[in-house]
Amino acid sequence: MTAEKSGTTGRRSGAETRADGTGAKNPPDDAAGAGPGSGSPDERASGADSSGEDDTAGTVTSAGKAKRTRKARRTGAAKAAGTASTADKTSTADKTSTADKAGAGTDKAEAGTEAGTEAEARDRADAAKKDGDAAEKSDAAKQDGTGDDEPADPWSAFGPAPEPVLGRPRRAVRAVGRFLVHEWTLAVVAALALAAAMTWPTLRYPRHTLPQDYWDPSLQAWQMAWSGHILRTNPAQLWHSNTFYPENWSFAFSDTLLGYAPAGLIGVGPEHAVLRYNIMFVLAHALAAFGAYALARQLGAGRIGGAVAGASFAYAPWLLAQAGHLHIISNGGIPLALAMLARGHGWSLRYGYRPRRRHAGWAFAGWLVAAWQLSLGFGIGLPFAYMLAGVVLVSVVLWFVRRRKVKRPFGRRLFLADVLGGLVFAAVGAALAVPYFKVAELHPNAERTIGDIGLYSPPASGFFTAPAESRVWGGLHEGARAVLPWHPEMTLLPGFVLYALAAGGLFFSVWRVRHRIFLLAGVLVTMALAMGTRFFGGRFTYVPLFDYLPGWSGLRTPGRMMLWTTLLLGLLAAGAVTAFCIRVRELAAERVPPWPGPWLRLATLLPLALVLVEGLNATPQPVVPRQPAALRTVDGPMLVLPSSQNLDQPVMLWSTDRFQPMVNGGSGFTPRSQARIREATVSFPDYASVDYLRQIGVKNVVVLRDELEGTPWEGMLDRPVDALGVAREQVGEAVVFRL
């Protein structure tokens, strides 16, 4: 009894770790019979049952050694992890080695007294300890893969594998994989695929057809071709194009799409010009959807909410009436620039101002995108420029108010980025404005009047009327369009689904209440501006802008302000859809298992699907008239007859082979010189008209035989030219008069 108590005391004072390696003390009943070399609970129990016998209380038999060795092999992984049988190998046992030695010595002495001699007991204990150490080393070698006796323990596979060292090719592949699955990569791909589908069949015959009609699209196809051609040959003559001869600054007679000049560097001739136009038409829709998506995401909307904002902005029904105006469709730079500027300044509608998220590079890039958007035309670029100026003014006032309350609310690098970016934007705007001011000086009839604005100002019913190009509402709204004075610019329906989602966003949204009120106020203000003089005569809305803001008088159609209305409605809708998706996730988390069912998933996509359905188009795709062979051979300066606003625009496209100087040209206004030439040549060929053309430098007149019927020039080919000194030649389907 004395020896048993002493051994127990020694074990309790020295062994502090449990068999699981947690470091807790062993319970008293486990310590009651454990000897210094015991390796398993079975052995401890055996020792406790026979504590009074010499052969089992203080010594370990050869059978016990073999049993412990086999047990150690079976549980080698557990022993390697720090089990109780190898406690003397662990760090805990090292820390308490003094107590272990004292307890073990007491046990050995007691067991030796009962067996016969203390020396024999010590020898037997040492031998048992050596056998246990050898077994542990054997197990460790097998775990490391250095042992050859038996295969490695299968449970060791659950241990953490070392991180592999990747080579440069594998690192590159992994980086590319991460890029391909990134949100913004997927957003770009989705925007491109959606644009191709939603504008179909634009890309069915991209070399031969144009969306909506072949008048304004022909003009804009020529504009891109001219800018690319002149940048390759003589950039100094950019603003003095080959059309409207003999006028100068003729490239500034309408919006120039100058930002698409890099695309104009590729290809020559009418077919390439038409192909280029169709590609840019599709890409413009993709950029609009992506830009609005990026803006909504930056402001705090979810992915589906951002997709709703992007789809509603790019494919609003009212924009289908603008399919022939690429400078209006090309609006994606507006939301994209705003998204970049907000990102650079660390600002979000949902989360407010976060200084740690500021990034000067994003802010500078936002200014560059804004400058590029301005280069596409002042039709929508001018209101954008004034909006940015207002934002800068408000930001400066807020900075002065909050600069003492917020530590470093702006930052030096961000300040420099804004200053440099703002200067670039202002410089681009000033450089582009100079030719337009010159045109306004030389051609006073190019200026708009309040009377002109009134002709294009839509009534309130226009906000609920879809254009004929809408596949869903076009036929149903035919009667409503009939009462509109100029329905192509007065059918301003952004979508009934968008109206409903935005209305829901006023009451159920992730945006704060004050932000919803702010967005609603923006919707109402832009709608009032879009009505022009129809909103109480425009005395407090459009007319002051027309009278006092430089350049505003050059804007003909106030209904295009609907672009801003659509963007704000899309943000309201994005807030509602994001809140709806959050609620769906909360409901899904309550399910067992916590996964949303297919109906819940489809419910989150329903708003996006409905918005896209309303944007389906029935836009005609007319075939572009074939280029006459004479336009490929006749030199300029030349005049193509018959001549009118619409007839001259395809002629401009036909000139993209050689860009000969020509009197023909179509734009937002008719220069007086061109009007005089058309009037003087109604009697062509006669002495007065031939003499007049020679005086202004025209060398050749090309008459399109198939276009004469119903025009003032009908019957001109029956007039004699013998006494006029004019050579007449048939070139294909055209007749050429060489003066």
C-alpha positions in Angstrom: 0.0 0.0 0.0 2.8 2.3 0.8 4.5 1.7 -2.6 1.2 2.1 -4.4 0.4 5.4 -2.8 3.9 6.7 -3.4 3.7 5.8 -7.1 0.4 7.4 -7.6 1.7 10.6 -6.0 4.7 10.6 -8.2 2.7 10.2 -11.4 0.2 12.9 -10.4 2.9 15.4 -9.7 4.9 14.7 -12.9 2.5 13.8 -15.7 0.6 16.9 -16.8 -0.5 16.0 -20.3 -3.5 14.0 -21.4 -3.4 11.3 -24.0 -5.0 13.7 -26.5 -2.2 16.2 -26.1 -4.4 19.0 -24.7 -2.2 19.6 -21.7 -4.9 18.9 -19.0 -4.3 16.8 -16.0 -5.2 13.1 -16.1 -8.1 12.0 -14.0 -7.2 10.2 -10.7 -8.6 6.8 -11.8 -6.3 6.8 -14.9 -3.2 7.5 -12.8 -3.9 4.9 -10.2 -1.8 2.1 -11.8 0.4 3.7 -14.5 4.1 3.0 -14.4 6.9 5.0 -15.9 7.0 3.1 -19.2 3.3 2.4 -19.8 2.2 3.1 -23.3 -1.5 2.4 -23.4 -4.7 2.5 -21.3 -4.8 -1.3 -21.5 -1.4 -1.6 -19.8 -2.3 1.0 -17.2 -5.5 -1.0 -16.3 -3.5 -4.2 -16.2 -1.0 -2.7 -13.8 -3.8 -1.4 -11.6 -5.5 -4.8 -11.3 -2.3 -6.6 -10.2 -0.5 -3.9 -8.3 0.4 -6.3 -5.5 2.3 -8.9 -7.6 6.1 -8.6 -8.2 6.0 -9.5 -11.9 3.4 -6.9 -12.9 3.5 -4.0 -10.5 7.0 -2.7 -11.0 8.4 -4.6 -14.1 7.4 -5.1 -17.7 7.5 -8.6 -19.1 8.7 -9.5 -22.6 5.1 -10.2 -23.7 4.1 -6.7 -22.4 7.0 -5.3 -24.4 5.8 -7.0 -27.6 2.3 -5.9 -27.0 3.3 -2.3 -26.4 5.5 -2.3 -29.6 2.6 -3.6 -31.7 0.3 -1.0 -30.2 2.8 1.7 -30.8 3.0 0.7 -34.5 -0.8 0.8 -34.9 -1.1 4.2 -33.2 2.1 5.7 -34.5 0.3 8.8 -35.9 -1.3 9.5 -32.6 2.0 9.0 -30.7 3.7 11.3 -33.2 1.1 13.9 -32.5 1.9 13.9 -28.8 -0.1 11.1 -27.1 0.2 10.1 -23.5 2.5 7.1 -24.3 5.2 9.4 -25.6 4.6 12.2 -23.0 8.3 12.1 -22.2 9.0 13.1 -25.9 6.6 16.1 -25.9 7.3 19.7 -24.9 5.1 19.4 -21.9 7.0 16.4 -20.6 10.2 18.3 -21.2 8.9 21.2 -19.1 8.0 18.8 -16.2 10.9 16.3 -16.6 12.1 16.8 -13.0 8.8 15.8 -11.6 8.5 12.8 -13.9 11.9 11.5 -12.9 11.1 11.9 -9.2 7.8 10.0 -9.6 9.4 7.3 -11.8 12.2 6.8 -9.3 9.7 6.3 -6.5 7.8 3.7 -8.5 11.0 1.9 -9.4 12.1 1.7 -5.8 8.8 0.4 -4.6 8.6 -2.2 -7.4 12.2 -3.3 -6.7 11.6 -3.8 -3.1 8.6 -6.1 -3.8 10.5 -8.0 -6.5 13.7 -8.6 -4.6 16.2 -5.8 -5.3 16.0 -2.2 -6.4 18.7 -2.6 -9.0 16.8 -5.3 -10.9 13.7 -3.1 -11.0 15.7 -0.2 -12.4 17.3 -2.4 -15.1 14.0 -3.8 -16.2 12.4 -0.3 -16.4 15.4 1.1 -18.4 15.0 -1.8 -20.8 11.3 -1.2 -21.2 12.0 2.5 -21.9 14.5 1.7 -24.6 12.1 -0.7 -26.3 9.4 2.0 -26.3 11.8 4.6 -27.8 12.8 2.2 -30.5 9.2 1.6 -31.4 8.5 5.3 -31.5 11.5 6.0 -33.8 10.3 3.2 -36.1 6.9 4.7 -36.4 8.3 8.2 -37.0 10.5 6.8 -39.8 7.5 5.2 -41.4 5.6 8.4 -41.2 8.4 10.3 -42.9 8.6 7.7 -45.6 12.1 6.5 -44.5 11.0 3.2 -43.1 11.0 0.2 -45.4 9.3 -2.4 -43.1 5.7 -1.4 -43.6 3.8 1.1 -45.7 3.1 4.6 -44.3 0.1 4.8 -42.0 -3.0 5.8 -44.2 -4.3 8.2 -41.6 -1.3 10.4 -42.1 -2.9 11.5 -45.4 -5.2 13.7 -43.4 -2.3 15.9 -42.4 -1.7 19.2 -44.2 0.3 18.7 -47.4 3.1 21.2 -48.0 2.3 24.0 -50.4 3.7 23.2 -53.8 6.2 25.6 -55.3 4.8 26.7 -58.7 6.9 27.5 -61.7 6.4 30.6 -63.8 4.2 28.9 -66.4 1.8 27.5 -63.8 1.7 30.9 -62.0 0.8 32.5 -65.3 -1.9 30.0 -66.0 -3.3 30.5 -62.5 -3.3 34.3 -63.0 -5.1 34.0 -66.3 -7.6 31.7 -64.8 -8.3 34.2 -62.0 -8.7 36.9 -64.6 -11.1 34.9 -66.7 -13.5 34.3 -63.8 -13.3 37.8 -62.3 -16.5 39.7 -62.0 -15.5 42.5 -64.4 -14.3 40.0 -67.0 -17.6 38.2 -66.9 -19.4 41.5 -66.9 -17.6 42.6 -70.1 -18.3 39.3 -71.8 -21.9 39.3 -70.8 -22.3 42.9 -72.0 -20.9 42.0 -75.4 -23.0 38.9 -75.8 -26.1 40.8 -74.7 -25.4 43.6 -77.1 -25.1 41.3 -80.1 -28.4 39.6 -79.2 -30.4 42.7 -78.4 -29.3 44.6 -81.5 -29.8 41.6 -83.8 -30.0 41.5 -86.9 -27.4 44.3 -87.1 -24.6 41.8 -87.4 -26.3 39.5 -89.9 -25.2 41.5 -93.0 -22.8 44.0 -91.4 -21.3 45.1 -94.8 -24.5 45.9 -96.5 -27.2 47.0 -94.1 -27.6 49.8 -91.6 -30.0 50.0 -88.6 -33.2 52.0 -88.9 -32.4 53.9 -92.2 -29.4 54.7 -94.4 -29.5 58.5 -94.1 -28.0 59.6 -90.7 -26.1 56.3 -90.3 -24.5 56.9 -93.7 -23.4 60.4 -92.5 -21.9 58.9 -89.3 -20.2 56.1 -91.1 -18.6 58.8 -93.3 -17.6 60.7 -90.2 -15.6 57.8 -88.7 -14.0 57.1 -92.1 -13.1 60.8 -92.6 -11.5 61.1 -89.2 -9.4 58.0 -89.7 -8.4 59.0 -93.3 -7.4 62.6 -92.4 -5.4 61.5 -89.3 -3.3 59.3 -91.6 -2.8 61.8 -94.3 -3.1 65.4 -93.1 -4.3 65.9 -89.5 -4.1 69.7 -89.9 -7.1 69.6 -92.3 -9.3 67.6 -89.9 -12.1 70.2 -89.6 -12.1 71.0 -93.3 -13.7 67.9 -94.8 -14.2 66.9 -98.4 -17.9 67.6 -98.2 -19.9 70.9 -98.4 -17.4 72.3 -100.9 -16.3 75.2 -100.9 -17.1 75.7 -97.2 -14.5 75.4 -94.5 -15.0 73.9 -91.0 -17.5 71.5 -92.5 -16.6 68.6 -90.2 -18.1 70.7 -87.4 -21.5 71.0 -89.0 -22.7 68.1 -86.8 -21.5 65.9 -84.0 -18.2 64.4 -85.2 -17.8 61.0 -83.3 -14.2 62.0 -83.2 -13.6 59.6 -80.3 -14.1 56.7 -82.8 -11.2 58.0 -85.0 -9.0 55.0 -84.1 -11.6 52.7 -85.7 -11.6 54.8 -88.8 -7.9 54.0 -89.3 -8.9 50.5 -90.3 -10.3 49.8 -93.8 -11.1 52.0 -96.9 -14.3 52.4 -98.9 -18.0 52.3 -98.3 -18.2 48.6 -97.4 -15.6 49.0 -94.7 -17.3 52.1 -93.5 -20.7 50.3 -93.1 -19.0 47.4 -91.4 -17.2 49.7 -89.0 -20.5 51.5 -88.2 -22.3 48.3 -87.4 -19.5 47.1 -85.1 -19.4 50.4 -83.2 -23.2 50.4 -83.0 -23.1 47.0 -81.2 -20.1 48.0 -79.0 -21.8 51.3 -78.0 -24.7 49.2 -76.6 -22.3 47.0 -74.7 -20.4 49.9 -73.2 -23.7 51.6 -72.1 -24.8 48.4 -70.3 -21.3 47.8 -68.7 -20.9 51.5 -67.7 -24.3 51.6 -65.9 -23.6 48.3 -64.3 -20.2 49.5 -63.0 -21.8 52.7 -61.7 -24.6 50.8 -59.8 -22.0 48.4 -58.3 -19.8 51.2 -57.2 -22.7 53.0 -55.5 -23.5 49.8 -53.6 -26.0 47.7 -55.6 -25.7 44.0 -55.9 -24.8 42.1 -59.1 -28.4 41.5 -60.2 -29.4 45.1 -59.3 -26.4 46.4 -61.3 -27.4 44.2 -64.2 -30.9 45.7 -64.1 -29.5 49.2 -64.1 -27.2 48.4 -67.0 -29.9 46.7 -69.1 -32.5 49.4 -68.5 -30.0 52.1 -69.4 -28.8 50.5 -72.6 -32.0 49.0 -73.9 -34.7 51.4 -72.8 -37.5 51.4 -75.4 -37.2 55.2 -76.2 -33.6 54.6 -77.4 -34.9 52.4 -80.1 -36.1 55.5 -81.9 -32.5 56.8 -81.8 -31.0 53.7 -83.5 -30.1 55.9 -86.5 -28.1 58.4 -84.2 -24.9 56.7 -83.1 -23.9 59.8 -81.2 -26.9 59.4 -78.9 -26.5 55.6 -78.6 -22.8 56.1 -77.7 -23.5 57.2 -74.1 -21.7 54.5 -72.1 -18.8 56.8 -71.2 -21.1 58.8 -69.0 -21.9 56.2 -66.3 -18.5 54.6 -66.7 -16.7 57.9 -66.0 -19.0 58.6 -63.0 -18.2 55.1 -61.7 -14.5 55.7 -62.0 -14.6 59.1 -60.4 -16.7 57.7 -57.5 -14.3 54.8 -57.1 -11.3 57.1 -57.1 -12.8 59.3 -54.4 -13.8 56.4 -52.2 -17.4 57.3 -52.3 -20.5 55.1 -52.5 -24.1 55.9 -52.2 -24.7 53.0 -49.9 -21.6 53.2 -47.7 -20.7 56.9 -47.9 -17.2 58.3 -47.9 -14.5 55.8 -47.2 -11.1 57.5 -47.3 -9.1 54.3 -47.3 -10.6 53.3 -50.6 -9.5 56.5 -52.4 -7.4 55.9 -55.5 -5.9 58.7 -57.5 -5.4 56.5 -60.6 -9.1 55.7 -60.8 -10.1 59.4 -60.5 -7.7 60.4 -63.3 -8.9 57.6 -65.5 -12.5 58.8 -64.9 -11.6 62.2 -66.2 -10.0 60.7 -69.3 -13.1 58.6 -70.0 -15.3 61.7 -69.6 -13.1 63.6 -72.1 -13.4 60.7 -74.6 -17.2 60.8 -74.1 -17.2 64.5 -74.8 -15.2 63.9 -78.1 -18.1 61.9 -79.4 -20.3 64.9 -79.7 -21.9 67.8 -77.8 -25.4 66.5 -78.3 -25.2 64.5 -75.0 -21.7 65.6 -74.0 -22.6 69.2 -73.2 -25.1 68.4 -70.5 -22.6 65.9 -69.1 -20.0 68.6 -69.0 -22.2 71.0 -67.1 -23.2 68.2 -64.7 -19.6 67.5 -63.9 -19.0 71.2 -63.4 -21.9 71.2 -60.9 -20.5 68.2 -59.1 -17.1 69.8 -58.8 -18.6 73.0 -57.4 -20.6 71.1 -54.8 -17.6 68.9 -53.9 -15.4 72.0 -53.3 -18.1 73.5 -51.0 -18.4 70.3 -49.0 -14.6 70.1 -48.7 -14.4 73.5 -47.2 -17.2 72.7 -44.8 -15.9 69.3 -43.7 -12.1 69.8 -43.8 -11.8 70.5 -40.1 -14.2 67.6 -39.1 -12.6 64.9 -41.2 -8.9 64.2 -41.1 -7.4 64.7 -44.6 -10.8 64.4 -46.3 -9.2 64.7 -49.8 -5.5 63.8 -50.1 -2.7 65.4 -52.0 -2.4 62.8 -54.7 -6.1 62.7 -55.3 -6.1 66.5 -55.5 -3.4 66.4 -58.1 -5.2 63.7 -60.1 -8.4 65.8 -60.1 -6.6 68.9 -61.1 -4.8 67.3 -64.0 -7.8 65.3 -65.1 -10.0 68.3 -64.9 -7.5 70.3 -67.0 -7.4 67.5 -69.6 -11.2 67.4 -69.8 -11.4 71.2 -70.1 -8.7 71.3 -72.7 -10.5 68.7 -74.8 -13.8 70.5 -74.5 -12.2 73.9 -75.4 -10.4 72.4 -78.4 -13.6 70.8 -79.7 -15.7 73.9 -79.0 -13.5 76.2 -81.1 -14.7 74.9 -84.5 -18.3 74.9 -83.4 -18.1 78.5 -82.3 -16.4 79.3 -85.7 -19.3 77.6 -87.5 -21.8 79.6 -85.4 -20.0 82.8 -86.4 -19.9 81.9 -90.1 -23.4 80.4 -90.3 -25.9 82.3 -88.1 -28.7 80.0 -89.4 -27.1 77.1 -87.6 -28.2 78.6 -84.2 -31.4 77.2 -82.8 -34.2 79.4 -81.6 -36.8 78.9 -78.9 -39.3 78.3 -81.7 -37.1 75.5 -83.0 -37.0 74.0 -79.5 -40.8 74.1 -79.2 -41.2 72.0 -82.3 -39.2 69.2 -80.8 -40.5 69.5 -77.2 -42.5 66.4 -76.2 -45.7 66.5 -74.1 -46.1 64.5 -70.9 -47.8 61.7 -72.8 -44.5 61.0 -74.6 -43.1 59.5 -71.4 -45.6 56.7 -71.7 -45.4 56.2 -75.5 -43.0 53.8 -77.2 -41.5 54.2 -80.6 -42.5 52.1 -83.6 -39.2 50.2 -83.3 -40.3 48.6 -80.0 -41.2 44.9 -80.6 -43.4 44.8 -77.5 -45.2 48.2 -77.5 -44.7 49.5 -81.0 -47.9 48.3 -82.5 -50.0 49.0 -79.3 -48.9 52.6 -79.2 -49.5 53.5 -82.8 -52.5 55.7 -82.0 -50.6 57.5 -79.2 -47.7 58.3 -81.6 -50.1 59.6 -84.3 -51.0 62.6 -82.1 -47.4 63.6 -81.5 -46.0 66.4 -83.7 -42.6 64.7 -84.3 -42.8 61.2 -82.8 -39.2 60.1 -83.5 -38.0 62.6 -80.8 -41.1 62.5 -78.6 -41.6 58.8 -77.8 -39.7 58.7 -74.5 -40.9 55.6 -72.7 -38.1 54.2 -70.6 -40.1 51.0 -69.8 -43.1 50.2 -67.7 -41.1 47.6 -65.8 -38.5 50.2 -65.0 -41.1 52.6 -63.8 -42.5 49.9 -61.5 -39.1 48.9 -60.1 -38.1 52.5 -59.5 -41.5 53.1 -57.7 -40.8 50.1 -55.6 -37.3 51.4 -54.9 -38.8 54.5 -53.2 -40.2 52.3 -50.4 -38.1 49.1 -50.4 -34.4 49.7 -51.1 -30.8 49.4 -49.9 -30.4 53.2 -50.4 -31.1 55.5 -47.5 -34.3 57.5 -47.6 -32.5 60.8 -48.3 -30.8 59.2 -51.3 -34.1 57.9 -52.6 -35.5 61.4 -52.4 -32.4 62.8 -54.1 -32.8 60.3 -57.0 -36.5 61.0 -57.3 -35.8 64.7 -57.4 -33.3 64.1 -60.2 -35.9 62.1 -62.2 -38.4 64.9 -61.9 -36.0 67.6 -62.8 -34.6 65.8 -65.9 -38.2 65.0 -67.0 -39.1 68.7 -66.8 -36.0 69.5 -68.9 -36.8 66.9 -71.4 -40.2 68.5 -72.0 -38.5 71.7 -73.2 -41.0 74.5 -73.6 -43.9 72.1 -72.9 -43.4 72.4 -69.1 -45.0 75.8 -68.2 -43.3 77.3 -71.3 -39.9 76.2 -70.0 -39.6 79.6 -68.2 -38.0 78.0 -65.1 -36.4 74.9 -66.6 -35.1 74.8 -70.2 -35.3 78.5 -71.3 -32.8 79.8 -68.7 -30.3 77.1 -69.8 -30.9 78.1 -73.4 -30.4 81.8 -72.7 -27.4 81.7 -70.3 -25.3 78.5 -70.7 -22.8 78.7 -73.6 -23.5 76.2 -76.3 -26.9 75.1 -75.0 -28.6 77.0 -77.8 -27.0 74.5 -80.3 -29.1 71.6 -78.8 -32.1 71.0 -80.9 -34.0 68.2 -79.1 -34.7 68.5 -75.4 -36.1 65.0 -75.3 -32.6 63.6 -75.2 -32.4 64.7 -71.6 -34.3 61.5 -71.1 -30.9 59.8 -71.0 -30.4 61.1 -67.4 -33.9 60.2 -66.4 -33.3 56.6 -67.5 -30.0 56.4 -65.6 -31.6 57.7 -62.3 -34.6 55.4 -62.7 -32.2 52.5 -63.2 -30.4 53.3 -59.9 -33.7 53.5 -58.0 -34.6 50.1 -59.5 -31.1 48.7 -58.7 -31.7 49.6 -55.0 -35.0 47.8 -54.9 -33.7 44.7 -56.7 -30.7 44.5 -54.4 -32.9 44.6 -51.4 -35.1 41.9 -52.9 -32.1 39.7 -53.5 -30.9 40.2 -49.9 -34.3 39.1 -48.6 -34.2 36.0 -50.8 -30.8 35.1 -49.3 -32.2 35.5 -45.8 -35.1 33.2 -46.6 -32.7 30.7 -48.2 -30.6 30.7 -45.0 -33.6 29.6 -43.0 -34.1 26.6 -45.2 -32.8 23.1 -44.4 -30.4 22.7 -46.2 -29.6 26.4 -46.5 -29.8 26.6 -50.3 -32.3 28.6 -52.4 -34.5 26.5 -54.5 -34.9 27.0 -58.3 -38.0 29.2 -57.9 -36.2 31.5 -55.5 -33.3 31.8 -57.9 -35.5 32.5 -60.9 -37.4 35.1 -58.8 -34.2 37.2 -58.5 -33.7 37.2 -62.2 -37.3 38.0 -63.1 -36.8 41.9 -63.0 -33.8 41.6 -65.3 -35.7 39.4 -67.8 -38.6 41.7 -67.9 -36.5 44.8 -68.5 -34.8 43.0 -71.4 -38.1 41.9 -72.9 -39.2 45.5 -73.0 -36.0 46.4 -74.9 -36.5 43.9 -77.7 -36.3 45.7 -81.1 -38.1 45.7 -84.4 -35.6 48.0 -86.0 -35.6 47.8 -89.8 -32.2 47.0 -91.5 -32.4 48.6 -94.9 -29.8 47.8 -97.5 -27.4 50.6 -98.3 -27.6 51.8 -101.9 -24.8 50.5 -104.0 -21.9 52.9 -104.8 -22.1 54.2 -108.4 -19.0 53.3 -110.4 -18.5 57.0 -111.3 -17.8 57.9 -107.6 -14.7 55.6 -107.8 -13.2 57.4 -110.9 -14.4 61.0 -111.2 -12.2 63.6 -109.6 -13.3 66.6 -107.6 -14.4 69.2 -106.9 -17.7 67.6 -108.0 -21.4 67.9 -107.6 -23.8 64.9 -107.5 -27.3 65.5 -108.6 -30.0 65.3 -107.4 -29.1 66.9 -104.1 -31.0 67.2 -100.8 -30.4 66.6 -97.1 -31.3 62.9 -97.2 -29.9 62.2 -100.7 -26.5 63.7 -99.9 -25.8 61.5 -96.9 -25.3 58.3 -98.9 -23.2 60.3 -101.4 -20.9 61.2 -98.5 -20.6 57.5 -97.7 -19.8 56.7 -101.4 -16.9 59.2 -101.3 -14.9 57.2 -98.7 -12.9 55.5 -101.5 -11.1 58.7 -102.6 -12.6 61.5 -100.4 -12.9 63.8 -103.4 -14.0 67.4 -102.6 -17.8 67.6 -103.3 -20.6 70.1 -102.9 -22.9 67.5 -101.4 -23.3 67.0 -97.7 -25.9 66.5 -95.0 -26.0 67.9 -91.5 -28.2 69.5 -88.9 -28.5 72.6 -91.0 -28.0 73.6 -94.7 -25.3 76.2 -95.4 -26.4 79.1 -97.5 -23.8 78.4 -100.1 -25.1 74.9 -100.6 -28.6 76.1 -100.9 -27.6 78.6 -103.6 -25.8 75.9 -105.6 -28.8 73.6 -105.4 -31.0 76.5 -106.6 -28.7 77.5 -109.4 -28.4 74.0 -110.8 -32.1 73.2 -111.1 -31.8 74.3 -114.7 -28.6 72.4 -115.3 -27.2 72.0 -117.9 -27.6 75.6 -119.2 -25.2 78.5 -119.6 -26.0 80.2 -116.3 -25.6 77.0 -114.2 -22.5 75.9 -115.9 -20.9 79.3 -115.6 -21.8 79.4 -111.9 -20.3 76.0 -111.2 -17.1 76.9 -113.0 -16.7 80.1 -111.0 -16.8 78.2 -107.7 -14.4 75.6 -109.0 -16.6 72.6 -109.7 -15.1 70.4 -112.4 -17.5 67.5 -112.8 -21.2 66.9 -112.3 -22.4 63.4 -111.7 -26.1 62.8 -112.4 -27.7 59.7 -110.8 -30.3 58.7 -113.5 -32.3 56.5 -111.1 -32.8 59.2 -108.5 -34.1 62.0 -110.7 -37.8 61.1 -110.7 -39.9 63.4 -108.5 -37.0 65.9 -107.9 -36.5 69.4 -109.3 -33.8 68.0 -111.6 -36.2 65.6 -113.4 -35.8 65.8 -117.2 -32.3 67.4 -117.1 -30.8 64.6 -119.2 -32.9 65.6 -122.2 -31.3 69.1 -122.4 -28.6 69.7 -125.1 -25.0 70.5 -124.1 -23.4 71.1 -127.5 -23.0 74.8 -127.2 -21.9 74.8 -123.6 -18.4 73.3 -124.0 -19.4 70.5 -121.7 -18.4 66.8 -122.3 -21.1 64.3 -121.5 -20.2 60.7 -120.6 -22.1 57.6 -119.5 -20.3 55.8 -116.6 -22.3 52.9 -115.4 -25.7 54.0 -114.2 -24.6 57.6 -113.9 -24.0 60.4 -116.4 -20.9 62.5 -115.9 -20.7 66.1 -117.2 -17.1 67.3 -117.4 -17.0 71.1 -117.1 
